[in-house]
Amino acid sequence: MILHVDANSAYLSWTAAALLEKGGAVDLRLVPSVIGGSEKNRHGIVLAKSIPAKKMGVKTGETLFEARSRCPHLLVYPPDYGLYVLASDSMVEILRQYSSFVERYSIDECFLKWEGRREESVKAAFAIKERIKKELGFTVNVGVSTNKLLAKMASELKKPDMVHTLFKEEMEEKMWPLPVGDLFMVGRATERKLKGVGINTIGDLASADKRWLRLLLKSHGELVYRYANGIDETGVSENCFSLHKSVGNSLTTSYDVTAFSDVRAHLLGLSEQVGIRVRKLGMEGDLISVWFKTEGFLSLSHQRRLPYYTASTSRIYENAIILMEEAWKGQPLRQLGVSIGDLVKKKKGQISIWEKTEEKEDRLNETLDAVRKRYGRESIIRARFANSCHKPLVGGVGDMEYIMMGGYEI
């Protein structure tokens, strides 16, 4: 049996729970509220919304200006990515008490393999839901089925704070009447193509000719046909961190960056955060990437493969600088990002005899991480940032990649 655990309105719920724990008088989930970026720094969009805000027409992805036009008394709180990681990790820790097979699918979703009968798995789902609500202060939906696809579809049914089953014999009643756009892996473009040929529900898709769908959508047609029929043969990983493909951070600046000295500072702050996160996962990688967006919204990326694996901030930064020197032609920049990919568990990679040992670097990073964990993120910073307007650590949780069901990536 497979359980899919999905935090309800995760960013907003986690913020609400944290505020209440600190003595806050208002539960953001019960009033019109959103999590939104800084309008001053060009991040002024809705990232998450409460149910009351949704009822007033507020939409995820729209600007805060648009949201306030619909809801003048809207409460807006900034994102707190450190809090989100803590809440996600706390949820995983509870799930680990029910199974050694827990797969973190995204920051607010996990799959869990349950060794038992249907009735027992449903009881476990209710127990998990209630424990998370009681111990962590936020609600989740739990879907229960025999594979990951159906468990995920089940958890997307009525929200919040619910347990749903979706077994093969329940598909005709619970899943097939749903709009085709509700099916996992049917995006807006695919939905338009399917509706254009008269496929409006998941049931329509399930009964369509598979060969014809392949002509219409190529290999993706066969995938969504399988999903519409509840077919998914992928398993649940034993290690909830093993599906990380990369760890990355990005920064949108409040001004046009034109000086390479500023680029260096931003890359160092990003690399510092990336290094901390990849070391926390106990992993290292050998693929360094940078990406940037110009003032004209032209997006470019560049990457290089290293002859060794690393989790060192200095190594990540050194290679990010090389990549930017190769790729950037001096255009004014508004966004900048760094990532390390093709991750493996630490020390499993081949050590290059041509590279200097990273033993000292590892000890230094471990010490820095320990100090920051105990005394705060900016309790110790690099000299480059002393008396500087640049932040020593920048970027948040985003840009993690996870392997999807069926081996596809998002």
N, C-alpha and C positions, 0 to 999 in steps of 0.2 A: 504494500500500500504506500502511496505517496501523498504527503501533505504539502500544500503551498501556503506559506504564511506571509501575508502582505500587510504592512502597516498602513492604517487609514490616514490619508492626508499627512504623510510622514513629516515633512518639514514643519508644517504648522502645528501638528499634534505634539511633536517633540519640543518645540518652542513653548507651547502652552503648558505642557507638563513641567518643564524647567521653571517657568515663571511662577506657577502655583507652588512648586516645591520651595521657592524662595520667598513665599508669603504674598504673592500677587493676589489681588482681589478679583480679577476678571479671568475667566476661562476663554481664551481666544476662540475655542471651537464652538462656543455658544453665541458669539456675536459676529457681526460682519468684520472680518479681518483677513489679512493676507501676509505672506512673506514676500517681500519685494526688495529688489536691489536699489542701490543709491541712484537717485535721479541726477544728482550733481555729477556723478562719475559715469553717466550714460548706462547705468544698469537698471533704469527705472521700469522694470517689467514685473508682472505678477508671476512668482515662482510656485506658490501654493495658496489655496484659498479655503476658508471655512465654508461649511454648508450654508449658513445664513448669507454669506457673501455670494455664493453660487446662486441662491434663490433670488438675489437682487440683480443677477445678470453679469456678475464679475467672472471673467474668463482667464484661465491660465495662459500666459504668454502675451497678454495685452499690456499696454503701458499703464502705469499707475495713474496717469492723467485720465485715461479712458475709464479706469476702474472707479476713480473718484467722481467722475461725471454721473455714473450710475448709482453710486453710494457715497454721498458727501461725508458721512461720518465714519468712513472706513478706517480701521486701525491698521497701521503698516509697521511691520517689524523686519529688521534686516536678517539675512541668512547667517547662521552660525555653524559652519561646517565642522568645527571641532565637536560641538554638541551632537551633531548628526552621527558622527563616527562613534561617539560614546554610546548613544542610544542604540545604534545598530549592533554594536559589539555586545551590549547588554542583552539584546533580544537573542543573539546567537548563543550566548552562554546559557540561557534558559533552554533553548532548543537542544543543545548538546546533552542536556540531562535526560532527554527522551530518546536520543539516537546518536550513534557515532557517525552516521551518514547525514551530515548537514551541509548543504551546498548554498553558499551565499550567491544569489543570482544577481542582485543589485543591492544598493545600500539599504533599501527598505523591503526587500523580498528574499525569502529563503525557501528551498525545498528540503524536505525531511523524509527519509525512508523509514517506514514503520513496519517492523517485523511482527505481524499479527493479523487477526481477522478484521473484517469490515467494522463490526460493532465496536471492537476495541480501538480501532483507528479513529472512529468518530468520537468516542469518549476521550481519547487523547487530544483530539483537536479542540474540544471544549475546555479541557483542562489547561492546555497551552494558552488559549485565548484569555481565560480568566486569570491565569497567573501573570501574564504580561500586563493586563489591565490593573491588577492589584499591586504588583511589585514595581512596575515601571511607569504606570500612570498614563499609558496610551492604549488605544484599541487596535486590534488587527482583525482582518478577515482570514479565515482558514478554509481552503478548498481541499477536499478529500477525493481521491480516485485511485485508479490502478496505474496511471502513468502521469508524467509531468505536465503534458499538454492539458489533459482534462482537469487535473488538480488546479492548474493556473486559471483555466476558464471558470472553474467552480468558484474560486475566490473572487472573481470579478462580478459575480452575481450580486444581488442586493447588498448594499453597504449602509452603515458601518457595523462593526462589532458582531459579525455573523460567522456561522459555520455552515458551509454548503457541501453537499456531495454531488458528483457528476459521474455516474457510472455508465457503461455502455447502454444499458437498457433505459437510462434516463435522458439520453441525448436527444431523442425525438421530441420530448416534452420541454426540456430545459434549455437546450442549446440551438437546435435547428430553427426555431422560430425567430432567433435573434437576427438583427441586421448583419449583413455579410461583413461590414466594417468592424464589427465587434470581435471577429475571429482573430486570434493571435497571428501575427505576421501578414495581415491584410492592412496595408497602409492606405493613405488617401489615393495615391496613383492607381494602385491595384483595385481599390474599391470603385473608382470611376470606370475603369475598364470593365469590371465585372457587371456593374449596373448598366453599362452601355449595351450589354448583350443580354439583359434580362435576368441576371443573377442578383437578386436583392436580399436573400436571406442565406444563412449558413446552410440551411437545408437544401436550398437551390444548388449551392456549390457542391454539397455532398453527393447529390444525384446527377451532377453534370458528367459529361464524357471526359475522362481523364486525358485522352489523347488530344481532344480538341482544346482543353485547357493548356496543355503543353504548347500547342501552336500559338495560343493567345498570349501566354505569359512565360513561355520557355520553361526552364527547370523550376521556376517559382510556382508555376501552375500546378505541377505535381505535388509540391510541398503543401500548398494550401488545400489541395484536394485531400491529401492524407489527414491534415489537421481537421478539416471539416468532418471527416469520418472518424475522428478520435484516435487516429493512429500515430503513435510516438513511441519509439523503442529506446530512447536514450535513458541512461541510468543516473543515479544521484551520486555525486562524488563524496568520498569519505572525508576529505579535507575542505572545510568551508572557504579556505583561501586559495585553493589550488587552481581555480578557474580565472584568476587574474592574468590577463594577457599583458597589461601595461599599467603603469601608474604615471599620471601626468597632472600638471597644473598650468593654468593660464591666467593672464592678467589683462584687463582692459584698462588702459591708462586714461587719465583725465585731461591729457594734453598730447599734442603731436610729438612723438619722440623722434628726434633727428640726430642727436649726438650719440656716438658709439659708447661713450662713457656711461650714458644713461642706460643703454642697452645692456652693457656689462652688469650694471647694478641690478637691473630687473632680472636678468638671467641668473645671477647669483642667488637672489631671493627666491626665485622659483625652484632652482636646483636644490637649495637648502630644504625646502618643503618636500620636494619629491624624494630626496634622500631619506628624510625622516620617515616618510610613509612607507617606502619600500623596505627599509630596515625593520619597521614595526611588523611588517608581514613576514619577516624572516626570509626574504627573497632577494635575488639579484638578477640583473639582466645584462644583455650585451648589445642592445639596439637603442641608440640615443637618437631622439628626434626633436626638432624645433619646428614651430610653425608661427606665422605672423600674419597680421592683416593690416593693410595700408589704410590711409585716410580715405582712399577711394574704394574701400571694401574689397580690394584684391587680396585673395588668400593664397599663401604660398607655404610649402612645407619642405623640409630637407632632413635626411636621416643618414646615419652611418653605422655599420656593424663593427663592433670592437673584437679584437682577438682574445678577449678575456671577459669574464663576468664580473660585475661590480655592483655595489650598493653605496659607493663612496660619493658624498656630495661633491668633493673636489673633482673626481673623475667625470661625473655627470656635467659639472660646470665647464671643465676644460674642453670637453667635446662639444658642448652646446655653443661655446664661443667659436670654435672652429667652423661649425656648421653655419652659424650666422655670418661669419666672415665670407663664407663661400656663397651664401644665398642672398644676402641683403645687399641691395644696390643703393641704399641711402634714402629710399622713399620714407616719408613721414609715417610712423607706425602708430596704430591705435590698439593693437592687441598682440600679445606675445605669449608663447607657450613652450614648455619643455616636458618631455616624457622619456621614460626608460621602459623598454619592452622586451618581449620574448623572455619573460621571467621564469626562473627556476628556483627551487629551494636552495638556500645559501650553501655554498661549497660543493654543489654538485657539478658545476661547470669545469671545463678544462682550464688549468692554469697555464698561462703563457710563460715559457722560460725566458722570453725576451723582455718581459715587463718586470719592473721592480715590485717587490713584495708589498702587499697592502696591509700587512699585519699591524704596522704602526697606525696607519690610517683607520683601520677597523677599531683599534683601541680608542683612538681619539673620538671617532663618531659615537661609539658606545658611551663614552664619558659625557659627551655633549648631550646625547639623548637622555641620559639619566638625570643630568642637571636640569634640563628643560622639563622633564616629566615631574620633577619634585618641586621646582621653584617657578615654573612658568615658561611659556614659549620663548619669550624674549629676555629671560634672565641672563643669558649669555649669547652675545652676538659677535659677528666678525668685525674686525677693526674697520673694514671698508664702510660700515654703516654708522660708525661713530660720528656724531655731529653732521649727519646726512639727512636729506629729506626723503631718501628711499627707505622702504621697509625691509628689515632683515629677513623676513619670511613672508612670502606672498603666495596667493592661490589657495584653493580649497580642496574639496573632496573630488570634484568632477573629473571627467575624462578617464575614469577607469574603464576598461573593456572587459567584458565577460563573454565566455563562449555560450552560445544559445543552444536550446534544444535542437537536435538535428545537426549540430556542428556549425551552424551559421553564427555570425558575429554581429554584435551591435556596438 
